[in-house]
Amino acid sequence: GVAAAASALPRDLLAGATRARIDPVGLQLYTVRSLMAKDVDGTLATVAGIGYGEVEFAGYYNHEPAALRATLDRLKLKSPSCHLGLDAVEGGFDATAAAAKTMGHEWVIVASVPGRFFQSVASLKELAQRFNAIGKRARDAGLRYGYHNHNVEFKPVEGTVPLELLLSETDPSLVDFEMDVYWVTQGGADPMWYLRHHAGRFPMLHLKDATAAPEHRMVDVG
């Protein structure tokens, strides 16, 4: 459940060094969703007390963005990004953008998309063009648009790896990607390969840990 800015990764880490600092580090609030559903302000206060400086929202839990922003400011928390559904971004973009600006988000991230997009190369290309369209609207609104992967993006479709197609068919000036390192690994791919071969496309990471192959069960970091 840890989110980090990949742009802050030192070069020696990308070269394979084992000791390096990653800063800033934030918490994806989906990790504590059951607590957020009960007490948003109290959960955010606990997160800040642990030492996190950033949080990534996955829903606002029926709270107005202005009230949430006031809580973040009081706790000295920043929220550079949020997770949303594709429908919310496409069908309600103006409201989504307004809320994002109030919250101080730099990115709006689609967390997943319907499985039908992974049925053919044609449907994946359609998805890429929809991402480009969202990305243009986001740029015009002073925001960035991004997409968060799971493991389905690494299951070949008509001989094509979906994530590689999405990377090649989207405009880097419009569309970013938030790499979930766990799901890349669980999907049988190498996160470091993508960071090296698609430099600049992954400004954010989700960092998780897993048990050994082949199970790759998700576990706490460390």
C-alpha positions as CSV (number, residue, x, y, z in Angstrom):
1,G,0.0,0.0,0.0
2,V,3.0,2.3,-0.3
3,A,3.0,4.9,-3.0
4,A,6.2,6.7,-4.0
5,A,7.4,9.2,-6.6
6,A,9.5,7.3,-9.2
7,S,11.0,10.6,-10.3
8,A,12.7,10.6,-6.9
9,L,14.4,7.3,-7.5
10,P,18.2,7.7,-7.4
11,R,20.1,6.6,-10.5
12,D,22.0,4.0,-8.5
13,L,18.7,2.3,-7.5
14,L,17.7,2.0,-11.2
15,A,21.2,0.6,-11.9
16,G,20.5,-2.2,-9.4
17,A,21.9,-0.9,-6.1
18,T,20.4,-2.5,-3.0
19,R,20.7,0.5,-0.7
20,A,19.0,3.8,-1.7
21,R,16.5,6.2,-0.3
22,I,13.1,6.6,-1.8
23,D,11.6,10.0,-0.9
24,P,8.8,11.0,-0.7
25,V,6.8,8.0,0.4
26,G,3.1,8.1,0.9
27,L,0.2,5.7,1.7
28,Q,-2.5,4.6,-0.7
29,L,-5.6,5.0,1.5
30,Y,-7.3,1.9,0.0
31,T,-4.9,0.1,2.3
32,V,-6.9,1.4,5.3
33,R,-10.3,1.5,3.6
34,S,-12.2,-0.2,6.4
35,L,-10.8,2.4,8.9
36,M,-11.6,5.3,6.5
37,A,-15.2,4.1,6.1
38,K,-15.6,4.5,9.9
39,D,-13.5,7.6,10.7
40,V,-11.9,9.6,7.9
41,D,-10.4,12.4,10.1
42,G,-9.2,10.0,12.7
43,T,-7.6,7.7,10.2
44,L,-5.8,10.5,8.4
45,A,-4.5,11.7,11.8
46,T,-3.1,8.3,12.6
47,V,-1.5,8.1,9.1
48,A,0.1,11.5,9.7
49,G,1.2,10.4,13.2
50,I,3.0,7.4,11.8
51,G,5.1,9.8,9.7
52,Y,3.6,9.7,6.2
53,G,3.6,13.0,4.5
54,E,1.5,12.1,1.5
55,V,-1.7,10.1,0.9
56,E,-3.4,8.8,-2.3
57,F,-7.1,8.8,-2.0
58,A,-9.4,6.0,-3.3
59,G,-12.7,7.7,-2.8
60,Y,-13.7,10.6,-0.6
61,Y,-16.1,8.6,1.7
62,N,-19.0,11.1,1.2
63,H,-16.8,14.0,2.4
64,E,-16.7,17.3,0.5
65,P,-13.3,17.9,-1.1
66,A,-13.0,21.3,0.7
67,A,-13.5,19.7,4.1
68,L,-11.0,17.0,3.3
69,R,-8.5,19.5,2.1
70,A,-8.9,21.4,5.4
71,T,-8.1,18.2,7.3
72,L,-5.1,17.5,5.1
73,D,-3.7,21.0,5.7
74,R,-4.3,20.8,9.4
75,L,-2.4,17.5,9.5
76,K,0.3,18.8,7.1
77,L,-0.5,16.0,4.6
78,K,-0.4,16.4,0.8
79,S,-2.4,14.3,-1.6
80,P,-0.7,14.3,-5.0
81,S,-3.0,11.8,-6.6
82,C,-6.3,9.9,-6.3
83,H,-7.8,6.7,-7.7
84,L,-11.0,6.9,-9.7
85,G,-13.1,4.8,-12.0
86,L,-13.0,5.2,-15.8
87,D,-16.7,6.3,-15.8
88,A,-16.1,9.0,-13.2
89,V,-13.2,10.5,-15.2
90,E,-14.9,10.3,-18.6
91,G,-18.5,11.0,-17.7
92,G,-18.0,13.5,-14.9
93,F,-14.7,15.1,-15.8
94,D,-15.6,18.6,-14.9
95,A,-16.6,17.6,-11.4
96,T,-13.7,15.3,-11.1
97,A,-11.2,18.0,-12.1
98,A,-12.8,20.5,-9.8
99,A,-12.5,18.1,-6.8
100,A,-8.9,17.2,-7.7
101,K,-7.9,20.9,-7.8
102,T,-9.5,21.5,-4.4
103,M,-7.8,18.5,-3.0
104,G,-4.4,19.6,-4.4
105,H,-4.1,16.5,-6.6
106,E,-1.6,16.7,-9.4
107,W,-2.8,13.4,-11.0
108,V,-6.1,11.7,-11.4
109,I,-5.5,7.9,-11.8
110,V,-7.8,5.3,-13.2
111,A,-7.3,2.3,-11.0
112,S,-8.6,-0.3,-13.3
113,V,-10.9,-0.8,-16.4
114,P,-13.5,-3.3,-17.4
115,G,-12.1,-6.7,-18.6
116,R,-13.7,-6.3,-22.1
117,F,-10.8,-4.0,-23.0
118,F,-8.4,-7.0,-22.7
119,Q,-10.2,-9.1,-25.3
120,S,-8.5,-7.9,-28.5
121,V,-5.8,-5.6,-29.8
122,A,-8.6,-3.4,-31.3
123,S,-10.2,-2.9,-27.9
124,L,-6.8,-2.1,-26.3
125,K,-6.2,0.5,-29.0
126,E,-9.6,1.9,-28.3
127,L,-8.7,2.2,-24.6
128,A,-5.4,3.9,-25.4
129,Q,-7.2,6.5,-27.5
130,R,-9.7,7.1,-24.7
131,F,-6.7,7.6,-22.3
132,N,-5.3,10.1,-24.7
133,A,-8.6,12.0,-24.8
134,I,-8.8,12.0,-21.0
135,G,-5.1,13.1,-20.8
136,K,-5.8,16.1,-23.0
137,R,-8.7,17.2,-20.9
138,A,-6.6,16.7,-17.8
139,R,-3.7,18.8,-19.2
140,D,-6.1,21.5,-20.3
141,A,-7.4,21.6,-16.7
142,G,-3.9,21.8,-15.2
143,L,-3.8,18.2,-14.1
144,R,-2.1,14.9,-15.2
145,Y,-3.8,11.7,-16.1
146,G,-2.5,8.3,-15.2
147,Y,-3.3,4.6,-15.3
148,H,-2.6,2.0,-12.5
149,N,-1.9,-1.6,-13.6
150,H,-2.9,-4.9,-12.1
151,N,-1.7,-8.3,-13.6
152,V,-4.1,-8.5,-16.5
153,E,-2.0,-6.1,-18.4
154,F,0.7,-8.8,-18.8
155,K,-1.4,-11.6,-20.2
156,P,-0.8,-11.6,-23.9
157,V,-3.8,-10.6,-26.2
158,E,-3.4,-11.7,-29.8
159,G,0.4,-12.0,-29.3
160,T,0.6,-8.5,-27.7
161,V,1.3,-7.6,-24.1
162,P,-1.4,-5.1,-23.1
163,L,0.8,-2.8,-21.1
164,E,3.3,-2.5,-23.9
165,L,0.5,-1.6,-26.3
166,L,-0.9,1.0,-23.9
167,L,2.5,2.5,-23.5
168,S,3.2,2.7,-27.2
169,E,-0.3,3.9,-28.2
170,T,-0.6,6.7,-25.6
171,D,1.0,10.1,-25.9
172,P,3.7,10.6,-23.2
173,S,2.8,14.2,-23.0
174,L,-0.8,13.3,-22.0
175,V,-0.7,9.9,-20.2
176,D,1.3,8.7,-17.3
177,F,1.4,5.3,-15.7
178,E,1.4,4.4,-12.0
179,M,3.3,1.1,-11.7
180,D,2.1,-1.4,-9.2
181,V,5.3,-3.3,-8.6
182,Y,3.6,-6.2,-7.0
183,W,1.1,-6.8,-9.8
184,V,3.9,-6.5,-12.4
185,T,5.8,-9.2,-10.7
186,Q,2.8,-11.4,-10.0
187,G,1.9,-11.1,-13.7
188,G,5.3,-12.5,-14.6
189,A,7.1,-9.4,-15.8
190,D,10.1,-7.4,-14.5
191,P,9.4,-4.0,-13.0
192,M,13.0,-2.8,-13.5
193,W,12.8,-3.7,-17.3
194,Y,9.8,-1.4,-17.7
195,L,11.4,1.4,-15.7
196,R,14.5,1.2,-17.8
197,H,12.9,0.8,-21.2
198,H,10.1,3.3,-20.7
199,A,11.9,5.9,-18.7
200,G,9.7,8.8,-17.7
201,R,6.4,7.0,-18.1
202,F,6.1,5.9,-14.5
203,P,6.2,9.0,-12.2
204,M,4.6,7.0,-9.4
205,L,5.0,3.5,-8.0
206,H,2.9,1.3,-5.7
207,L,5.5,-0.7,-3.6
208,K,4.4,-4.0,-2.1
209,D,6.0,-7.2,-1.2
210,A,5.3,-10.8,-2.1
211,T,6.2,-14.4,-1.1
212,A,8.4,-16.4,-3.4
213,A,7.4,-17.7,-6.8
214,P,5.2,-19.3,-7.9
215,E,2.7,-18.2,-5.3
216,H,3.6,-14.5,-5.1
217,R,1.1,-13.9,-2.3
218,M,0.8,-10.3,-1.3
219,V,2.4,-9.5,2.1
220,D,3.6,-6.5,4.1
221,V,6.8,-4.9,2.9
222,G,9.8,-6.6,4.4
